[in-house]
Amino acid sequence: MEITDDRVFPAALAALSGIEFPWDYDEKTEEPAPTNIDYEAYDEFDSAEETTDWIRSWTGNKELNGDAFRVFGQDGTGGLTALWLVRPGPLTAQPVAFFGSEGEVGVVAASLGEFLWLLAGGVGPQEAVEFGSDSGVAHDELRAVAEKHSGIEARTPAEVLAAARAEFPDFAETVQSWCR
């Protein structure tokens, strides 16, 4: 299988970089508000060097390099969202994975188009891994991005996560096998 070394930022990700993601914290309950998406979209992928440094630090495995990932976003705790280059085809066809700051990990969408629908449903990558598909409220601006850039019919967060988990059921174990 040939994995691309493409680092050209897809139009869908560029569209996300102009959106302010809703974040509110209820001081009384010390919980995030239900409309929250703890996500900061990047304007470009992290460099190959930054990605290699990150995956080595995250796993403790100095033998890894970052070639299989394109990091394109983060949450407020430092968790990272990345395309995982595991299948032939363009970057937009690759699954989206989340690596949390406290060891949380999971594939949150089977492709970039599906990821756009996850966000449109009000669920960010960290929320998907930690809380599942019922954690958000639909977001109109993100829905417009998904309609324009996903290339697929609308999906609910539950459908996106079910498809990702069905296709990549062993992702956490795979990542664990990289850890030292």
N, C-alpha and C positions, 0 to 999 in steps of 0.2 A: 504494500500500500504506500502510495506517495503522499506525504504530508506537505502541505504548502508552507513556504517560508514567508508568505505574504504578510505584510504589516500595514497595508493600506486600510485605514479605518472605514468600515462599511457605512453607507449613507444612513442606515437605520441607527447606528450608534452616534453618528454626528447629530442626528435629529434629537436624540435623547440628551445630548450634552447641553442643549439650550433650555432644558426644562428644570424648573425648581421643584424638587420632590417635597411633598407635604410632610412636615414633621412637627408634632406637638407633643408635649409631655404634661400629663396631669399631675401636678405637684401634690394633690390630695391623696391620690391612690398610688403615686409613684410608678405609674404605668404609662406606656405610650398610648396616645389616642388611637382609636380604631382606623382613622384615615391615614395612618403613618406608613410611609415607605422609607426606611432608613437606608438611603442609597444616594451616592454621589456619582454621577456619570462623568467619565473622563472625556477629554477632547481628542485623545489619541491613545494608542496602546502603550503600556509600559515598554521600555526598551528590552531587548533580548537579555542584556546584562542585569537589569533590574528584576526581570522575571526569573532568571536563574538564581540570583541572590535570594529572592523570595521563596522559591520552591525548596531550595536547600535549607533555608532557615526554618520554614514551616515543617519540613519532614525530618530535619536533622541529618539528611543524607547528602553528603558532599559529592556523591557520584552522579547525581541528577543534574540535568540542565533544564532550562525552561522552554525548550523547543516545542513541546506539546501544548503550550498555553499562550493565550493572548489576553493579558489582564486589561480590563476596560472599565472597572468601577470598584467602589469600596463602600463600606458602611461606616458609621460613626465610631465603631470600636476597632477599625482596622481590618475587618474581614474583607476579602477580595473576591470579585466576580470575574470570571475568565471564560473565554471560549476554550474548549478542550478539543484539540485537533486529533480526532481518533478515526475519522472516516475520510475517504477520498471526497474531493469536491471543494467548493469555495468555503471561505470563512463563515458565511451566513448559514451553511448547512451543518455546522459543528454544534455539539451540545454546549450548554452553558452550565458551568459549575460554580459553586460557592465554597470558599474556604474561610471559615470563621476564625476569629482571633483566639477562641478558646477550644479549638479543635473540632468545631462543627463542620461538617462537610456533606455535600450532596450535589447531584445533578438536578438542576431546577427547571430545565427546559431542554427538549431534544434538538432544538435549533434556535437560531437567533429570532426567527419569526415567531416561534412559540414563546420565547422570552418576552417579546413585545406584548403579547396577549396576557402574559402573567402580570406584567406591570400595569397594563390597562385595567386589569381586574383589581388593582389596588394591593397587589402582593409583590414585595421585593424579594430579592434572593435570600437575604438573611431570614426574613419572615417565613419564606417557603420552607427552609430547612428546619427552623426552630418551631414554627407554629402550624405549618400546613397551608392548605388552600383557603381556609375560611377566615383568614386574618385581616382581610382588607376590604376597602370600599372602592368601587369603580371610580376611575379618574378619567375625565373627558379629554384632557389634553393628551394623555398617554394613549387613549383609545384612538385618537386621530392619527398619532404616529404609527400605531399598529395597523390601522386601516391602510395607510399610505405605504408602509415599508415592509410589512410582514410577508406579503405574497401568499398568504393562506387565509382561509375563512376564520371568523372569530372563534375563539376558544375561551372557556372559563378557566380560572386558575386551577380548579379541580381537574379538568381535562388535561391541562398542560403538565401538571405534576404527575398525574397517573401515567401519562405516556412516557415521561422522562424516567420514572421509576421502573416502568415495565421494560424499557429498552436498556437501562443501565442499573440493574438491581444490585450489582456487586461493586459499585463505585467506591463506597466507603471502605470495603475490604481491600480494593485495589490500592487506594491511597494509603491505607494502614500498612500494606506490604512495602511501601516505599519508605516508611518511617524507620528511623534508627534510634 
